[in-house]
């Protein structure tokens, strides 16, 4: 099976932990090269984040477990890049 190199996730999280704490703790997982969390929407009790994760061989279940341990949940998997390299998204990169 081709290794997963990039995941873009729609994540719902409570205000605590902060986005900084959430992202740095997620980034501490082994095998992750980079994590970016972008706040998409803020509600009274929660924030919606677009989380982009890159690495050589990402393990979705390990990532899901860490996100849940941080009191958040994955609403959807919006992008997956697999193989020996990543390919730009023509809808975004054009």
C-alpha positions in Angstrom: 0.0 0.0 0.0 1.3 3.5 -0.9 2.4 5.6 2.1 0.2 8.5 3.1 2.2 11.7 2.8 -0.4 14.4 3.5 -3.8 14.6 5.2 -6.1 17.6 5.3 -8.7 17.1 8.1 -11.8 19.1 9.1 -11.5 19.0 13.0 -14.0 20.2 15.6 -12.4 21.1 18.9 -13.4 22.8 22.2 -11.7 26.2 22.9 -9.5 24.4 25.4 -6.8 23.3 24.7 -5.7 26.4 22.6 -5.0 26.0 18.9 -1.3 26.4 19.7 -1.3 23.6 22.3 -3.4 21.4 20.1 -1.1 21.8 17.1 2.2 21.5 19.0 1.0 18.3 20.7 -0.2 16.8 17.5 3.1 17.8 15.9 5.0 15.8 18.6 3.7 12.5 17.1 6.4 10.4 15.6 6.6 10.4 11.8 5.0 13.8 11.3 7.2 16.4 9.5 4.8 19.3 9.7 1.3 20.2 11.1 -0.6 23.3 10.3 -4.0 24.2 12.0 -6.1 27.0 10.5 -9.1 28.3 12.3 -12.0 28.2 9.9 -14.9 29.0 12.2 -15.4 30.0 15.9 -18.6 29.1 17.7 -19.6 29.8 21.3 -18.2 26.4 22.6 -16.0 25.1 19.7 -13.7 25.9 16.9 -13.5 24.3 13.5 -10.0 23.8 12.2 -8.5 22.7 8.9 -5.5 20.6 9.9 -2.9 19.8 7.3 -0.4 17.1 8.3 2.6 16.0 6.3 5.1 13.1 6.8 6.7 10.2 5.1 4.2 7.5 6.2 1.3 8.9 8.2 -0.8 6.6 10.4 -4.4 7.9 10.3 -5.5 5.9 13.4 -2.6 7.2 15.5 -3.4 10.7 14.4 -7.2 10.1 15.1 -6.4 8.8 18.6 -4.2 11.8 19.4 -6.9 14.2 18.2 -9.5 12.5 20.3 -7.1 12.6 23.3 -7.0 16.4 22.8 -10.9 16.4 23.1 -11.4 17.0 19.4 -12.9 15.0 16.6 -12.4 14.5 12.9 -15.5 15.6 11.0 -14.1 14.7 7.6 -10.9 13.8 5.7 -10.8 16.5 3.0 -7.6 15.5 1.2 -5.2 12.5 1.1 -1.9 12.4 -0.8 -0.1 9.1 -1.2 2.9 7.8 -3.0 6.6 8.6 -3.3 5.8 12.3 -3.6 2.8 14.7 -3.2 0.9 16.3 -6.1 -0.5 19.8 -5.9 -4.3 20.2 -5.9 -5.2 21.7 -9.3 -8.4 23.3 -7.8 -6.3 25.1 -5.2 -2.9 25.6 -6.9 -4.2 27.2 -10.2 
